[in-house]
Each structure stands twice: as C-alpha cells, then as structure tokens.
Amino acid sequence: MPDFSFTLRRYTAADEDTAIELWRRTWQVTYPRLNFTERLDWWRARWRRELVPKCVIMVAERGDAMLGFITVDPTSGYLDQIVVAPEAWGTELATMLIAEAKRIAPAGVDLLVNQDNARAVRFYEKHGFAITGADANQISGAALHRMSWRPRM
C-alpha cells in the first residue's frame, strides 16, 4: 500500500506553478469533458488576484510532492478550494485538509460545490456540512450547493 503520510505548511510564492498544475490536473480528472488547460490563464489571474492576497493557503505534501491544498478566507470562513491529487483520493488527506479549514475558521466554514459532484457533497456532509442554499457558477452557469459547517455549541 502506498505511503500517503503528509505534512502541512503555509503556501509560498514558489508553490504557485505546482499548485496551479495540481488544480488543473485534479479538476480535469473530476470533469473530463471540460478542458481545464484552456482555463489556466484565467485561473492564474484569479489565484493571484483573489485567493493569494486574502486566503490562508495550506499545502499538503509528501517529500517534495504537493498532494493537495486548501484556500480559506479567515475573515469570512469561505473555503474556496480544497484540492487533493487524484492519486491521494480515498486517503485521509481530504479529511485532514477539512480539519485544517475548520482550524483556520473556527466560527464556521462556508463553500460552494457543484450539485453534480455527488462524491464531494457526500464528503462534506460526512464532515458536518449541511446544504444551506443554492447558487450558480458565474462562468459556466452550473448549479451549485451552498454548504456550511458551524461548530457545535
């Protein structure tokens, strides 16, 4: 069985290319009918303009290999991205990243997830998130669930 132990650390600017490629590769496996390579310029601009300046970005790695990352706005608790390398799917990596998101935003975490991504919806529900509304992707128009986690009082 492969070793999927990992360490968490803060993102640095030197991680940009690796993180963006991991995002592309992971989304391409999740939605093979879409061409995420065509979206790289848009994603890089969004990464630099919207996520890096305001989010805590934590990178999960094994040795020198990035296995995943999360981007969480600590002010709003919005989890914009949780990315796990396909070869690490089914391991505890996503669970550890969600726990880190909850640590970063202990008052609550909110996110949007594609309604057709049943695997992700089940994962979030397993980790205490509830569907709290609906939305649509501003670019594709895809139906989204708003999901929220709040700590138990």
C-alpha positions in Angstrom: 0.0 0.0 0.0 1.4 3.4 -0.9 2.5 5.8 1.8 0.1 8.8 1.9 1.5 10.4 5.0 2.0 14.1 4.5 2.9 17.4 6.2 1.0 20.7 6.1 2.7 24.0 5.7 1.9 27.5 4.6 1.9 28.3 0.9 4.8 30.3 -0.5 5.0 32.1 -3.9 7.4 29.4 -5.0 4.5 27.0 -4.9 2.4 28.8 -7.5 3.1 26.7 -10.6 2.8 23.4 -8.7 -0.4 24.4 -7.0 -2.0 25.6 -10.3 -0.9 22.4 -12.1 -2.4 20.3 -9.3 -5.6 22.3 -9.6 -5.8 21.8 -13.4 -5.0 18.1 -13.2 -7.4 17.4 -10.4 -10.3 19.3 -12.0 -9.6 17.6 -15.3 -10.0 14.2 -13.8 -13.2 15.3 -12.0 -14.7 16.8 -15.1 -13.0 15.1 -18.1 -15.5 16.7 -20.6 -14.1 20.1 -19.9 -10.7 21.5 -21.0 -9.1 23.0 -17.9 -5.8 23.6 -19.8 -7.7 26.3 -21.7 -8.7 27.9 -18.3 -5.1 28.2 -16.9 -4.6 31.9 -17.7 -8.0 32.8 -16.1 -7.2 30.6 -13.1 -3.7 32.0 -12.6 -5.1 35.6 -12.7 -7.8 34.6 -10.2 -5.3 32.8 -8.0 -3.0 35.9 -7.8 -5.8 38.5 -7.6 -8.4 36.9 -5.4 -7.0 33.9 -3.4 -3.4 34.6 -2.5 -4.0 38.1 -1.1 -6.8 37.2 1.2 -6.7 33.5 2.0 -4.7 31.3 4.2 -3.4 28.7 1.8 -2.1 25.4 3.3 -0.2 22.9 1.3 -0.1 19.2 2.0 2.9 17.4 0.7 4.8 14.2 0.9 8.5 14.8 0.5 8.8 17.3 -2.4 5.4 16.3 -3.9 2.4 18.5 -3.4 -0.6 16.3 -2.7 -3.2 18.9 -2.0 -4.1 22.4 -0.7 -6.9 24.5 0.7 -7.6 28.1 0.4 -9.7 29.6 3.3 -10.5 33.3 3.9 -10.1 33.5 7.7 -12.3 36.6 7.9 -15.4 35.2 6.2 -14.7 31.5 6.7 -15.1 30.9 2.9 -13.4 27.7 1.7 -12.8 28.5 -2.0 -10.6 25.5 -2.9 -9.9 22.1 -1.5 -7.7 20.2 -4.0 -6.5 16.6 -3.5 -4.3 14.9 -6.0 -6.3 12.0 -7.6 -3.6 9.5 -6.5 -4.4 10.5 -2.9 -8.2 10.2 -3.2 -9.5 7.7 -0.7 -6.8 8.5 1.8 -7.2 10.7 4.9 -5.8 13.7 3.1 -9.1 15.5 2.4 -10.2 14.8 6.0 -7.0 16.5 7.3 -7.5 19.4 4.9 -11.1 20.0 6.1 -9.9 19.8 9.7 -7.3 22.5 8.9 -10.0 24.7 7.3 -12.1 24.4 10.5 -9.0 25.4 12.5 -8.4 28.4 10.3 -12.1 29.5 10.5 -13.3 28.1 13.9 -16.5 30.2 13.8 -17.7 28.4 10.7 -16.8 27.4 7.1 -18.9 28.0 4.0 -18.3 26.7 0.5 -19.9 26.2 -2.9 -19.9 22.7 -4.5 -21.2 21.6 -7.9 -24.5 19.9 -7.4 -23.5 17.1 -9.8 -20.4 16.3 -7.7 -22.2 13.8 -5.5 -18.9 12.4 -4.2 -17.9 15.8 -2.9 -21.3 16.6 -1.4 -21.3 13.2 0.5 -17.7 14.0 1.8 -18.8 17.4 3.1 -21.9 16.1 4.7 -19.8 13.3 6.4 -17.7 16.2 7.9 -20.6 18.1 9.4 -21.5 20.4 6.5 -25.2 21.0 5.6 -26.7 22.3 2.4 -27.9 25.8 3.2 -28.8 27.2 -0.2 -28.3 27.1 -3.9 -26.2 29.2 -6.3 -24.9 29.0 -9.9 -21.4 29.2 -11.2 -20.9 32.7 -12.6 -18.9 31.4 -15.6 -20.5 28.1 -16.6 -23.9 28.5 -15.0 -23.5 25.1 -13.3 -25.9 24.5 -10.4 -24.1 24.8 -7.0 -25.0 23.9 -3.4 -24.1 26.3 -0.7 -22.8 24.2 2.2 -21.9 25.3 5.7 -20.3 23.9 8.8 -20.7 25.5 12.2 -19.2 24.3 15.4 -21.4 22.6 17.9 -22.3 24.9 20.8 
